[in-house]
């Protein structure tokens, strides 16, 4: 069995014929083989998804450039603007992929210190108010009166986390809409909530929101400009702070994202 496994045959399994140490070893071997098979499947799917994501904007760019070269389309300011938009989308996708890969291998530096996360949250929300107002989305946020709780965290990474969640709501919430952000200190941890209005996500899809390159194919889709990586990056940042990130249905009709961070 181990010889087959070292040759890359991850579908290998061996029969468990006893309940002693060798039987336990057989069970562990089969578990290992199954884990390796799933990891290989995930790796192949990841490569296929990346290829698909890169192929789409490149195909659009190629088609538009060839149309200009053939004289089918004129090189007007609007045509250049369309090309620039596709380049921007491609650039953002590559940057997100790089950032996600760096966080996966732990290469993102975290300079943790004792801080009040509500202050970082308030500053980030305030910086987004103009763009939310421009789109017609109202941000409901009032800092909690309990500003005595502290976390061991990296302020720069927390701002990146909050920014990604705010961008997610800005991109996918219909106007006129609402985003409610609030803090909920509790014993041993703090909850930071982001609840937006419609469109929502079906219950069976909520658990998949943090998967890489996953996008809901209905209302929250690629047409809105997302690459499906922002929430995966959020997941990595929260995990690096020994916290959890969950999604539920929002009472406003959208998605309810909750960050749970331990207190220090």
Secondary structure, DSSP 8 states (H G I E B T S, - for coil): -HHHHHTT-TT-------SSHHHHHHHHHHHHHHHHHHHHHHHHHHHHHHHHHHHHHHHHHHHHHHHHHTTSS---HHHHHHHHHHHHHHHHHHHHHHHHHHHHTT-S----EEE-HHHHHHHHHHHHHHHHHHHTEEEEE---S-----EEE-HHHHHHHHHHHHHHHHHHS-SSEEEEEEEEEETTEEEEEEEEESS---HHHHTTTTSTT---SSSSSGGGT--S-HHHHHHHHHHHTT-EEEEEE-TTEEEEEEEEEE--
